[in-house]
Amino acid sequence: MKPYQGTRIVTLFFFLFLVFSIVTLSQSIHALDTVRFAIMGDRTSGHVEGVYGKVLEEVERMRPEIILSVGDYIEGHTEDSTVLDERWQEFKKIISIATSPFYFVPGNNDIEFDIQERLFEKYASKTYYSFDYKYIHFIMVDNSRWENWGQMPAEQMKWLEDDLKAHADAAYTMVFMHKPFWYRTLSAGEGDLGHDLFVRYGVDAVFCGHFHTYFAGEYDGIKYTTIGSSGGGMMPGISGIGYQFGWVTVDDDGIHIVTIDHSAARAWDDVRADELRLKNTMELLGCVNTKLMVSDDNEIPEQTFDVTIRNYSGQYPLADTLTWNAPDGWTITPMSSELNIAPGESQTLTFTASAAENVFAIPTAQYKFPTRENRTITGNHSLMYAKQAYASKAKSIKIDGKIDESCWQSPSNDFLKYDGTESKTDSTAFYFAWDKNNLYLAARCFDSDMSQLAANTTEQDGPVYSEDCVGYFIQIDPTKPEVYQMYFSPNGVVFDQIHRKGSDGYYASDRSWNGTYEIKTSKLDNAWIIEIAIPLSQFGVKLSNDNEIELNFRRKQFRTHENGDWQIPIDSNPKTFGILHLR
């Protein structure tokens, strides 16, 4: 061998060793351990006992490294610290089976009032905070008391941006918060203040709850996921996913998300946010019927009504059959009609209906519409009806809690449970009167044990609705998409808020609104009475005989744990309201 040949061989071996070392070092620097964690959905708001614990048992079997959650751990709605302590202790006992660290973020059921915030910090964690697990930076945001980024406290928003900036070089950054603000913005093609921050500082994924139904979407490379119910009122949604938890795997290849429905794993994009938005839009705005009038003896005499369906899809025609499911006692003709609606267009169908019994078991219609190639979703529409109440014109009313003027006539005293059966509250009578400047409300609530009356709330906008009370949903001016909600206690304390209709058909609540009222109450041996004058100037309207007010009202009786609703379902959407006739 010539000398220079040996030198070449040594050089070649050195070069190969150097390349191998660089590749090995690069792999050791960039290779990320696989991280697997679970996400628990909402436990409360119509919760079913025992379900959350069973879902957590399933999570335990899969041995996640950590468990995260999206809020609503307890049924709040009270400022009674004793009750709240009991509820938190119950929840902590349920999650005591978890062998992995459990991370909290507050939901709207967990924090409504200052006392609840203090107890959340006592039993769960800080209301907002961040932490690192291996190479992932987790940020836990508190949006429990706010409905959009613009309402969020400036202090928390500054903390959020500072934290994002300080951890911008994390391998992965994930944000957890209860309410999916992004659904009403990003999925509608609108701007989102939080999203702008997330894009600027490299957030990879955002997880939420609150809606009790699963959906997801990707915007500017960020995966947004809303986990459905893990024990609260369950809405299976488009794909039928029931009680569930999320399962996330993170590695060199990215973030991999599935939702696990008892024994079935679903792909991350099984339900896209744009599909859920289309379904909700079709049901809230795209299918509307003229209301059927319920007679004073709770029958529906034969009436003709129209159903107008608009195809909000921007791409696919709606070609299907609308079919009615009519409960016993109902007659609807015809039972089905063909639909053929181009994108953006509408079609009106005409039917007749009557019901001599089972009036409040509501007929529903179903039809299918496409949301993506080779996929259709079933839309559901409940037939809308309206009970009728009457308000007499007032000449002179003294608000004194006695209801003894002649204008207090024709009380409404027929109330229902949520399922349409007769309410078990003690006897109740609601009265209405009016003049051009005021709407007058009154109620006589009988109670066979007045010593058990619950009326402890003393501050306006406190949890009046969790004690004995009467409540109203009123749309004063049908040309304005605004609904006023008011609850009044036996002591005359008020909880009120305004609901405003958004472009998606939902009514978002604003608790900052406070009405002006004159209120007097009185207590008898067997009843409590309330009398209220509501000045109409605060709504910018005056009344005349030509007006009809859409409304619903209810009594809540703490002792019997019963609600008596005038019309069901009770909701902030005036589509579900009855009619107050002025005479």
HULINVEN-V344885 format. One record per helix or strand of 3 or more residues. SS is the DSSP state (a for helix, b for strand). FROM is the first residue (numbers start at 0). LEN is the number of residues. Records with the same first field share a line. If there is no record, write none. Layout:
# HULINVEN-V344885
SS->FROM-LEN, FROM-LEN
This chain:
# HULINVEN-V344885
a->2-28, 50-11, 80-17, 113-10, 148-3, 153-13, 180-4, 185-3, 192-8, 272-12, 449-3, 463-3, 535-4, 573-3
b->34-6, 65-4, 128-5, 135-5, 171-5, 204-4, 214-5, 221-5, 244-7, 253-8, 263-4, 286-3, 299-11, 317-8, 329-4, 335-6, 345-10, 363-9, 374-8, 387-6, 427-8, 437-9, 468-7, 481-8, 493-8, 506-4, 517-6, 526-9, 547-10, 561-4, 577-5
